[in-house]
Structures are given as C-alpha cells and as structure tokens.
Amino acid sequence: MGLTPLTFSGISQYSSDFQTILERVTTIASFPLTQLKNEQTDVAAKRQLTNELNTSVKLLGERLTALKDIAANRGVSATSSNTAKLTVDTVNTGTLTQYNLTEVSSTARSASETSVATFASSATTTVSTTGVMRLTVGSQNYDLNLPSGQNNLVGLRNKINSLNAGVTATILTVDGSTNVLSVTANTTGARTLSLRDDPAGANTNFLTAANQGSNLNFKLNGVSVSRASNQVNDLIPGVSFTVRETTAANETLTINLTSDRSKLSDAISDFVDAYNAVQEKVTAQVGKTAGLLSGDYLVREAQDIMRRISSFGLANGTVKNWSDFGVDFAASGAISFDVTKFNSLSVTVLQDSFAFFADTTGLGQLSKTTAAFSADVTGLAALQIAQYDRTDIRLDEQILVLEERINLIRQNYLQKLQAADALLGAFESQQRVITASVDSLNLVLYGKQEG
C-alpha cells in the first residue's frame, strides 16, 4: 500500500507551518514503520546469505560424494587394446584386472530379407496367389489376410508393419517397373525370418533366406560367449563393451581395468575449490567484520563441517592425513592441492588414497553431514530459509497494518489542520474588514488614515 504524500494547501498565512506540522506527525508516526522495513531488509539479506552458504555447502557435499564414489571403485578406468574393434562403453567396478577376447568369429547383425520376385507396380500387382500369407519371426508366426485392394506390395507392407512383430517392411523401387519388398528385423541377432504364400497349400517362399541375422560369437578368457547384440553389458560385472569387428587368427583384444589417478586428482581439485568457497562464506560471518549471520547456528554448523573435514585422518596405511597426498591447509583456513606431489605417489600410496575417501571408514562418511545441512526440504538451511519466508510474510502484514494506521492519523490531522486554517483565514478576512473600516473612519474624522 505505502504512504502517499500529503500536501497541505490552505488559505491562511500559516499554511506552510501547518504543512510542517503534518510532515512532523508523519515522521513521528513512521518510526515503527521504518524499523519494520529495516528489519524486513535485514531478513531479505539474511535469507540471501543463508541461501549462498547453503549452495556452497551443497556443492561441497556433491564433491565429497564424487570422491566417495571414485574411492568405492578405486578410480577404475578401462582401456581397449584396439578401439577399432573393441570399445568400452561404461565402467562401474572396483576390480583391477584384465580380460581377453579371442576368436571373435562373427558380430551381431539384423536379419534382413527381400522378396524373391519383383513386382511391376507396388499398388496394383498381386503378391499372393490366395490372399493368405504367414510371417515367421523367430519362433512366432503371424497369419496375414490380404483382401482385394490390399493384395499388393503396399497392402502387404502395411499389414506387416501393423503387427508390431519386431520387423520393419519397406518397398524398394529399383526402377519404374521393378519393386521389391524388404523386411528387416529391428534388433540384431540370429533369428528365423520368413514369409510364405499360401501356408496351408503351396507354402512357397516369398522372401529370400540369405541373411537370417547373426549373433556376436567370441571367447572371453577362453570361455565361449554368444550374444544377440554387439554391446555386451551382462558379462563382466560393472563393465559394458561393444565389439565392432571380428578378429584375425590368433588375435587377442584386451580390456584393461586399472586405477586412473587423474579421476581422483580431478575430484580432489574440485573438492578443494568447493571447500574454499564454503570457507570464504563462513569467514565473512565471523570475527570483527562479521556480517548479518554473525552468531547464526547455521554458520556454526558449517564451521563444524569444515573442522571435521580439516581434522580428518586415518590411523593406518601410507595415507593418514591430507598432506600425505598433497593437500595443505593455510592459516586462513583455505586449502591447496599440489597436483605434482599427488602424481608422484606410488601405486601403493595411490590405493591408500582411495581408502582415505571411503564411505563408512573414510571421509565419505561426512557426506551425510553435508546432506543434513543442505537437503532441499528437510535440510537445516532449507528450514531456516522457510523461517525467513514466514518472517517476511509477517512483516509484510504488520507493515500494511501500520501504513493504514499512519494514513488514518495523517488524514485526521489534515482535517483538523484544514479546519484550523479555514478559521484563521476567516479571522484574517475579518481583520482586513475591521482595518479598512478604521482607516475609513480616520479619514472622515481627521482627514487622514491611521498609519
């Protein structure tokens, strides 16, 4: 609603004084309103600061979770000895080993056949002698009835595609008078694919039988494997790979699962950045130059998280403290990461570094603490922000009520001052009449005016 400006316009010589009185009344009455608005401004600022702190802690938790996940899988990365023939798609395992693929005799292909005969017209030339045909896909049979008007390539194609049988039929137009039906399986793998005309009688082949599809066939560590797809995701636990070509005689394709230190290094660098961001937010709210969140319990909670992180260590192993793999804490509380030192760690120390960030026994356990702070609905910060929102609504209501009250007071004073101004204006008018009468009388009696 707000306070609308009031300008006093009177007729007496005291109009400007009445305007001053009106402004003074407004100022005095507005003291509580100003305090409420200042409080509302502070609440908005605190909400913003809390949101920024929460965002920083949430990011820290995400970076901590990333470290925990990498530690769980020991930063395993997979490489292929020949990416033209074998690619690794995904890796989610902590096993460090090597797998050998040999005797890749075939890759998976889709079954695809064409009509034995060609047809002069796809829309009018008859395709079935009886109007009855049978499509076989794998072990499933589908009987097709082609009534008059549909006993042609177009009708046959549409019938097949309406079955949802896992195949797609298309018409290949070689030239204006040569049309061929093509039927292709929607997925790879060896399967029966046939279409027979008059299945209860002549039972003739309508399609070729040259390409019934094929499976991927190979040996993994000497064990024969066959799959209907070139992508295999159910053989090696946590590893998905794709075979693209067959192998030559005595050729071996290898998948090497090794710890990739760059995964951990990059994750530590990201974590350091997130940690320093939280440290900056916390530092701004403590000490002599503390901001509006000075003494706030959320700041203390964030400080506790930082202390628990900075003081974390292990009792055993070659990596017990942050400094063992290149992370150092400055007097300001900020941390730095020496990538060169980390990259010089031995394989043994690298493996112990993964243990440092483990879930239940390592630093990863603190991810639950950051989650309790920054969870979207139930987190400490979310609850505090919700409280700020409720306070803002309450202040809005109080400000509205107070503005209405002040406007009533001002209107009341305005009416009274206008009445006083009108009365003074009348007195001033009477005074001018009396003065004029006295002057006129002096002129008659004495031949001169007073003054």
Secondary structure by P-SEA (a helix, b strand, c coil): ccccbbbbbbcccaaaaaaaaaaaaaaaaaaaaaaaaaaaaaaaaaaaaaaaaaaaaaaaaaaaaaaaaaaaacbbbbbbccccccccccccccccbbbbbccccccccccccccccccccccccccccccbbbbbcccbbbbbbbccccccaaaaaaaaaaccccbbbbbbcccccbbbbbbbbccccbbbbbcccccccccccccccccccccbbbbcccbbbbbcccccccccccbbbbbcccccccbbbbbbbcccaaaaaaaaaaaaaaaaaaaaaaaaacccccccccccaaaaaaaaaaaaaaaccccccccccccccbbbbccccbbbbcaaaaaaccaaaaaaaaaaaccccccccaaaaaaaaccccccaaaaaaaaaaaaaaaaaaaaaaaaaaaaaaaaaaaaaaaaaaaaaaaaaaaaaaaaaaaaaaaaaacccccc
